[in-house]
Structures are given as C-alpha cells and as structure tokens.
Amino acid sequence: MTVVVHWNGKDVPPELEQLPEGRYVIEAVDGVPELTEDEERGLLAGLASIREGRVVEADDARKRLIGRLKK
C-alpha cells in the first residue's frame, strides 16, 4: 500500500491517522530522480499493454523474471 503524506512538519497528517497499526517506512518523494528516456519508454509501453488487455498475473511475472535472472 502506498500512501502519499502531505505534512506541515508539526501536526499528524490525516493520511497517517488512517493507516492501521504497524511499522512503516517514510521516504521523501521530492528527492526522487527523474526517469531516463529508456525507463520512460518502458513505462509507457507497459501502460499501453495494460490498456490493450495484455496483462500477466503477479505470480507469473515474478516467475518469468526469476527465470531470466537465473540465465
């Protein structure tokens, strides 16, 4: 689950109050590096595939990736 928190540095933001009890990692979004042209093209191609209905279940995708890493 990804939650973007808008924080004024003082008060507890409502996004945090709505989360269930647990451990969380908070990372600033502002410092995220820009995508490379290849990364941007890859994401756009992936989104196009999804729109066209060409999707793969998460477990199948994981198996495929692991298989490629083992080669």
N, C-alpha and C positions, 0 to 999 in steps of 0.2 A: 504494500500500500504506500503510495507516495502522497505526501501532504505538503503543500507549499504554505509556509507560515509567514505572515506579514507582521513583523514585530517592531514596536517603537522603542525597544531597549529597556522598558520599565515594566509594563503590565503583561500579564499572562494572556497571550492571544487566544481567541476563541478556537482556532484550529487545534491548539494543544489541549484545551479543555474537553474537546470532543473525542480525543483519542482514548482507547481503552488503556487500562493499566499495563505497563510493560516497560521494556528497555528500548530506547530509540537513539539513533544517530542523527545529529543535526549537522547539515553542511550548507554553507552559504552558496546560494545559486548565482550570485553576482560574479563570482570568480571563475565561472565555467568557461573553458577555452572555446573558441569558435571551431566549427567543424571544418575539416578540409574539404576540398571540392569532391574528392572521391567519396568521403563519408556522406556528404550532402546528396550526391547522386545515388548512392546505395540506399539511403533512407527514402528518397523519392521513389526509387524503383520498388522498394518493399511496400510502400503505401499504395502504389499503383496495383501491385499484385493483390493486395488485400481488397481493394475496391473491385477488382475483377473476380473476386471469389477464390483466388488461388492461395489458400491458406494451409498451414501444416499445424497439427496439434503440437503443443509444447513438448510432450514426451518424445514424439517422433523427431522434432527439430533437435532436441538435446542428443538423441542417439546418433543422428546424422553428423552433428558437429563433433561429437566424441570420436566417431568413426574416422572423420577426416583428420583429426588431431593425431590419431594413432598411426597414420600412414607416414 
